[in-house]
Amino acid sequence: MQLDVGRILDTLRDRRLVPDTCQAAFLVGSAARGWGNKKSDLDIYLVSDEPWTEPEMVGVSVPLQPPVVQWHTFYADNRGRDLAYWLDTQVDQMLAKVSWGAFDQVTAASGDALAAREEIFLERVMTCMPLVGEDWVARRRAEIDASAFRSILVTRSLGKAELAVEDTVGQLEADDLTSAVLSARIALGHTVDALLEERGQFGSNIPKWRARRFLAAEPVTLTFAKYWELETMRDFNPDDPSKWINEVLTLCQDLSLKIEV
């Protein structure tokens, strides 16, 4: 769906929602990627040098300094606008969390390098539509590309897939087929996420876009037709669930050996 970028920016300025020290403002999420629809809200990030707030804004906690991001929602042209106000120094902190030095620590310990809101911010920078500050966006994209962000996400997804595969195998051995089916579905999702993250298609926090991300990634080790067959359980036989389960396990184990961290 075609968006009028100039109209979006004018609306923000008319409502005095662009800080004086704003370095960049960019449309993010499904609308920026052309995946939205007429009912989709417009998500916009604004990055400034100094904290900025208005009476109608709501503070959202983040594990950064300062530990809050201001959020503001309004409606215009029959669509919701969700605005998040970040600081440039907060972006520096997020990038520090995905440095190559941080990657060594993440792979050696449990847990994620970033909170979900931070991870979503960085992945959305890579696919955003700049409204203001194209140079800022280009610089930050280059910094994310040079960081361990991709490797951290791939490693996490592969780890989660491995745990789900182990669960599935154990449940099969115990003849707990219903649980094994669900665990196999989880393993498939994490494995495909790792495959897509390897190719720079992030966004595993929002599974509903997995098929869209797959089509954008165009991985060579798995066709969309085969992925969609398994995702939709097209050939699943309730009377013989182990056949589908074992096919998924084989695929997950094969792909895990081909995905590069």
C-alpha positions in Angstrom: 0.0 0.0 0.0 1.4 3.4 -1.1 2.2 5.8 1.7 2.6 9.6 1.4 5.8 10.1 3.4 5.5 13.9 3.1 2.0 13.8 4.5 3.2 11.7 7.5 6.0 14.1 8.3 3.8 17.2 7.8 1.2 15.7 10.3 4.0 15.3 12.9 5.2 18.8 12.4 1.7 20.3 12.4 1.1 18.7 15.8 4.6 19.8 17.1 5.7 16.3 17.7 9.2 16.6 16.1 11.8 17.6 18.7 14.1 20.5 17.9 17.1 18.2 18.4 15.7 15.4 16.3 18.4 13.6 14.4 16.2 11.1 12.6 12.5 10.1 12.3 11.6 7.0 10.5 8.6 4.8 9.7 9.1 1.3 11.0 7.3 -2.1 11.0 4.9 -3.5 8.5 4.0 -0.2 6.9 7.7 0.6 6.2 8.1 -2.8 4.5 5.0 -2.6 2.4 3.3 -5.3 4.4 0.6 -3.3 6.1 -3.0 -2.8 5.3 -5.6 -0.1 5.6 -6.1 -1.0 9.3 -2.5 -1.1 10.2 -1.2 1.6 12.6 1.9 3.6 11.5 4.8 3.1 13.9 7.3 5.9 13.9 10.6 6.2 15.8 12.2 9.6 16.5 15.8 9.9 17.7 17.0 13.0 19.5 20.0 14.4 21.3 18.1 15.4 24.4 15.1 13.9 26.3 11.8 15.3 25.1 8.3 14.8 26.4 4.8 16.2 26.3 1.9 15.9 28.8 0.1 13.2 26.8 3.1 10.9 26.5 3.6 7.7 28.4 7.0 6.5 29.6 7.9 2.9 28.7 10.7 1.2 30.6 13.9 0.0 28.8 17.1 -1.4 30.3 19.1 1.7 29.2 20.1 5.1 30.6 17.9 6.9 30.9 15.7 3.9 31.5 12.6 5.2 29.6 11.3 5.8 26.1 8.4 8.2 25.7 5.4 6.9 23.8 2.6 8.9 22.2 -0.4 7.7 20.2 -2.8 9.7 18.1 -5.1 9.3 15.1 -4.9 11.1 11.8 -6.4 10.2 8.4 -8.3 7.4 10.0 -5.1 5.6 11.1 -3.4 5.3 14.4 0.1 6.7 14.8 2.4 5.2 17.5 5.4 7.4 18.2 8.4 6.3 20.2 11.0 8.9 21.3 14.6 7.5 21.6 17.8 9.1 22.5 20.9 8.8 20.3 22.9 7.8 23.4 20.4 4.9 24.0 21.2 3.7 20.5 24.9 3.8 21.3 24.1 1.6 24.3 22.1 -0.9 22.3 24.9 -1.2 19.8 27.4 -1.8 22.6 25.3 -4.8 23.8 25.8 -6.4 20.4 29.5 -5.8 20.0 31.7 -8.8 19.1 33.1 -8.7 22.7 29.5 -9.0 23.9 28.9 -11.9 21.5 31.6 -14.0 23.2 29.8 -13.5 26.5 26.3 -14.3 25.1 27.4 -17.5 23.6 29.0 -18.6 26.8 26.0 -17.8 29.0 22.2 -18.1 29.0 19.9 -15.2 28.2 19.6 -12.7 25.5 21.9 -9.8 24.8 19.0 -7.4 24.3 15.6 -6.9 25.7 12.8 -7.5 23.1 12.1 -3.7 22.7 15.8 -3.1 22.0 16.1 -6.0 19.5 13.0 -4.8 17.7 14.5 -1.3 17.5 17.7 -2.4 15.8 16.0 -4.8 13.4 13.6 -2.1 12.4 16.4 0.4 11.7 17.5 -2.0 9.0 14.1 -1.9 7.2 12.8 1.5 8.1 11.6 4.3 5.8 13.4 7.5 6.7 11.3 10.7 7.1 14.1 12.8 8.5 17.8 12.0 8.9 18.7 9.6 6.0 22.4 10.0 6.8 21.8 9.0 10.5 19.9 5.9 9.3 22.6 5.0 6.9 25.3 5.3 9.5 23.4 3.3 12.1 22.7 0.6 9.5 26.3 0.3 8.7 27.1 0.0 12.5 24.5 -2.8 12.9 25.9 -4.6 9.9 29.4 -4.5 11.4 28.2 -5.6 14.8 27.5 -9.1 16.1 23.7 -8.5 16.0 23.1 -11.1 13.2 25.3 -13.7 14.8 23.7 -13.2 18.2 20.2 -13.7 16.9 21.2 -16.7 14.8 22.9 -18.3 17.7 19.9 -17.8 19.9 17.5 -19.2 17.4 19.7 -22.3 16.8 19.9 -22.8 20.5 16.2 -22.6 21.0 15.7 -25.0 18.0 18.1 -27.5 19.5 16.2 -27.5 22.8 12.9 -28.0 21.0 14.4 -30.9 19.0 15.6 -32.5 22.2 12.1 -32.2 23.7 10.5 -33.7 20.6 12.8 -36.7 20.5 12.2 -37.3 24.2 8.5 -37.1 23.8 8.6 -39.4 20.8 10.5 -42.0 22.8 7.8 -41.7 25.6 5.1 -42.1 22.9 3.7 -38.6 23.9 2.8 -37.8 20.3 0.6 -34.8 20.9 3.4 -33.0 22.8 5.9 -34.1 20.2 3.9 -32.5 17.5 3.8 -29.2 19.3 7.5 -29.3 20.1 8.3 -30.1 16.5 6.4 -27.0 15.4 8.4 -24.9 17.9 11.7 -26.4 16.5 10.6 -25.7 13.0 9.9 -22.1 13.8 13.2 -21.4 15.5 15.1 -23.2 12.8 13.5 -21.2 10.1 14.1 -18.0 12.1 17.8 -18.8 12.2 17.8 -19.4 8.5 16.2 -16.0 7.8 18.3 -14.2 10.4 21.4 -15.6 8.7 20.3 -13.7 5.6 19.5 -10.5 7.5 15.8 -11.0 7.7 15.2 -10.3 11.4 12.0 -10.1 13.4 11.5 -13.5 15.1 9.8 -11.6 18.0 6.8 -11.2 15.6 6.1 -14.7 14.1 3.1 -13.5 12.0 5.6 -12.1 9.5 7.7 -15.3 9.2 6.3 -16.1 5.7 6.9 -12.6 4.5 10.4 -12.6 5.8 11.0 -16.0 4.1 10.0 -14.6 0.7 12.2 -11.6 1.3 15.2 -13.7 2.3 15.0 -16.2 -0.5 17.2 -18.9 1.2 18.8 -21.4 -1.1 18.8 -24.3 1.4 15.0 -24.5 1.7 12.3 -23.6 -0.8 9.3 -21.6 0.3 7.0 -24.4 -1.0 8.6 -26.9 1.3 8.6 -24.5 4.2 5.0 -23.7 3.7 4.0 -27.3 3.4 5.5 -28.0 6.8 4.3 -24.8 8.4 0.7 -25.4 7.4 1.1 -29.1 8.2 -0.3 -29.9 4.8 0.7 -33.6 4.8 0.1 -34.2 8.5 -1.8 -37.4 9.2 -3.4 -37.5 12.7 -3.4 -41.2 12.5 0.4 -41.3 12.0 1.8 -38.0 13.4 5.3 -39.5 13.8 5.9 -39.3 10.0 5.4 -35.5 10.0 7.4 -35.1 13.2 10.4 -37.0 11.9 10.3 -35.1 8.6 10.5 -31.8 10.6 13.3 -33.1 12.8 15.3 -34.2 9.9 14.9 -30.8 8.2 15.8 -28.9 11.4 18.9 -31.0 12.0 20.0 -30.7 8.3 19.5 -26.9 8.2 21.3 -26.4 11.5 24.4 -27.8 10.0 24.2 -25.4 7.0 23.4 -22.2 8.8 26.4 -20.0 9.4 26.8 -18.0 12.7 
